[in-house]
Amino acid sequence: MSDLLERLRGRGWRLTSQRRAVAEVLEGDHVHLTADEVHARAVARLPEISRATVYNTLGELVSLGEILEVSTDGRAKRYDPNAHRAHQHLVCSGCGTVRDVRPEGDPMAALPSAERFGFTLTGAEITYRGLCPDCSPG
């Protein structure tokens, strides 16, 4: 059983066949699928699953804190099942590929006190941008 499915089962979340299909599609490293991609892959597993069910399930999983909703450059939102391990994102400016990265050090410490404007920091979301090997010239 996948890590996400195990976490959901541990929470007592009712795993219908539709919810299971969505959770199974989201399993893996560096998974950052759009809702339409989740739907297309879920249909391959369970042909009768509707787009509305996929969207509702994704919304529930985000609300539960079991997946992250990632937005990059105004493109379609992507869904990241890696919600329980601290990480940042590396995004290709060409094709939009998203990869999880774990830079060394505390990203909160990178912001000098003078630049905090009295805020008490509770989190940091950093997106690194560049070109993946497929989009890099030469």
Contacts in CASP RR format, 6 or more apart in sequence:
PFRMAT RR
TARGET T0000
AUTHOR 0000-0000-0000
METHOD contacts of the structure
MODEL  1
MSDLLERLRGRGWRLTSQRRAVAEVLEGDHVHLTADEVHARAVARLPEIS
RATVYNTLGELVSLGEILEVSTDGRAKRYDPNAHRAHQHLVCSGCGTVRD
VRPEGDPMAALPSAERFGFTLTGAEITYRGLCPDCSPG
1 9 0 8 1.000
2 23 0 8 1.000
2 24 0 8 1.000
2 27 0 8 1.000
2 28 0 8 1.000
3 27 0 8 1.000
3 81 0 8 1.000
4 23 0 8 1.000
4 26 0 8 1.000
4 27 0 8 1.000
4 66 0 8 1.000
4 67 0 8 1.000
4 81 0 8 1.000
5 15 0 8 1.000
5 20 0 8 1.000
5 23 0 8 1.000
5 24 0 8 1.000
5 27 0 8 1.000
7 66 0 8 1.000
7 84 0 8 1.000
8 15 0 8 1.000
8 19 0 8 1.000
8 23 0 8 1.000
8 64 0 8 1.000
8 66 0 8 1.000
9 15 0 8 1.000
11 64 0 8 1.000
11 66 0 8 1.000
13 19 0 8 1.000
13 64 0 8 1.000
15 23 0 8 1.000
17 46 0 8 1.000
18 42 0 8 1.000
18 46 0 8 1.000
18 49 0 8 1.000
18 53 0 8 1.000
18 54 0 8 1.000
18 57 0 8 1.000
19 57 0 8 1.000
21 42 0 8 1.000
21 45 0 8 1.000
21 46 0 8 1.000
21 49 0 8 1.000
22 38 0 8 1.000
22 42 0 8 1.000
22 49 0 8 1.000
22 53 0 8 1.000
22 54 0 8 1.000
22 57 0 8 1.000
22 58 0 8 1.000
22 61 0 8 1.000
23 61 0 8 1.000
24 45 0 8 1.000
25 33 0 8 1.000
25 38 0 8 1.000
25 41 0 8 1.000
25 42 0 8 1.000
25 45 0 8 1.000
26 33 0 8 1.000
26 38 0 8 1.000
26 61 0 8 1.000
26 67 0 8 1.000
26 79 0 8 1.000
26 81 0 8 1.000
27 81 0 8 1.000
28 81 0 8 1.000
29 82 0 8 1.000
29 100 0 8 1.000
30 98 0 8 1.000
30 99 0 8 1.000
30 100 0 8 1.000
31 79 0 8 1.000
31 80 0 8 1.000
31 81 0 8 1.000
31 82 0 8 1.000
32 70 0 8 1.000
32 78 0 8 1.000
32 79 0 8 1.000
32 80 0 8 1.000
32 89 0 8 1.000
32 98 0 8 1.000
33 41 0 8 1.000
33 78 0 8 1.000
33 79 0 8 1.000
34 76 0 8 1.000
34 77 0 8 1.000
34 78 0 8 1.000
34 79 0 8 1.000
35 51 0 8 1.000
35 54 0 8 1.000
35 55 0 8 1.000
35 58 0 8 1.000
35 76 0 8 1.000
35 77 0 8 1.000
35 79 0 8 1.000
36 51 0 8 1.000
36 76 0 8 1.000
38 54 0 8 1.000
38 58 0 8 1.000
38 79 0 8 1.000
39 49 0 8 1.000
39 51 0 8 1.000
39 54 0 8 1.000
42 49 0 8 1.000
42 54 0 8 1.000
43 49 0 8 1.000
58 67 0 8 1.000
58 69 0 8 1.000
58 79 0 8 1.000
61 67 0 8 1.000
61 79 0 8 1.000
62 68 0 8 1.000
62 69 0 8 1.000
62 79 0 8 1.000
65 83 0 8 1.000
66 81 0 8 1.000
66 83 0 8 1.000
67 79 0 8 1.000
67 80 0 8 1.000
67 81 0 8 1.000
67 83 0 8 1.000
68 79 0 8 1.000
68 80 0 8 1.000
68 82 0 8 1.000
68 83 0 8 1.000
69 77 0 8 1.000
69 78 0 8 1.000
69 79 0 8 1.000
69 80 0 8 1.000
70 77 0 8 1.000
70 78 0 8 1.000
70 79 0 8 1.000
70 80 0 8 1.000
70 89 0 8 1.000
70 98 0 8 1.000
71 77 0 8 1.000
71 78 0 8 1.000
72 78 0 8 1.000
72 89 0 8 1.000
72 91 0 8 1.000
72 96 0 8 1.000
72 98 0 8 1.000
72 127 0 8 1.000
73 91 0 8 1.000
73 93 0 8 1.000
73 96 0 8 1.000
75 96 0 8 1.000
78 98 0 8 1.000
80 98 0 8 1.000
80 100 0 8 1.000
82 100 0 8 1.000
85 102 0 8 1.000
86 102 0 8 1.000
87 100 0 8 1.000
87 101 0 8 1.000
87 102 0 8 1.000
88 100 0 8 1.000
88 101 0 8 1.000
88 102 0 8 1.000
88 103 0 8 1.000
88 107 0 8 1.000
88 125 0 8 1.000
88 126 0 8 1.000
88 127 0 8 1.000
88 128 0 8 1.000
89 98 0 8 1.000
89 99 0 8 1.000
89 100 0 8 1.000
89 101 0 8 1.000
89 126 0 8 1.000
89 127 0 8 1.000
89 128 0 8 1.000
90 98 0 8 1.000
90 99 0 8 1.000
90 100 0 8 1.000
90 101 0 8 1.000
90 127 0 8 1.000
90 128 0 8 1.000
90 129 0 8 1.000
90 130 0 8 1.000
91 97 0 8 1.000
91 98 0 8 1.000
91 99 0 8 1.000
91 127 0 8 1.000
91 128 0 8 1.000
91 129 0 8 1.000
91 130 0 8 1.000
92 98 0 8 1.000
92 129 0 8 1.000
92 130 0 8 1.000
92 131 0 8 1.000
92 132 0 8 1.000
92 134 0 8 1.000
92 135 0 8 1.000
93 129 0 8 1.000
93 130 0 8 1.000
93 131 0 8 1.000
93 135 0 8 1.000
94 131 0 8 1.000
94 132 0 8 1.000
94 135 0 8 1.000
95 132 0 8 1.000
95 134 0 8 1.000
95 135 0 8 1.000
97 132 0 8 1.000
97 134 0 8 1.000
101 128 0 8 1.000
103 126 0 8 1.000
107 123 0 8 1.000
107 124 0 8 1.000
107 126 0 8 1.000
108 121 0 8 1.000
108 123 0 8 1.000
108 124 0 8 1.000
110 124 0 8 1.000
111 121 0 8 1.000
111 124 0 8 1.000
131 137 0 8 1.000
END
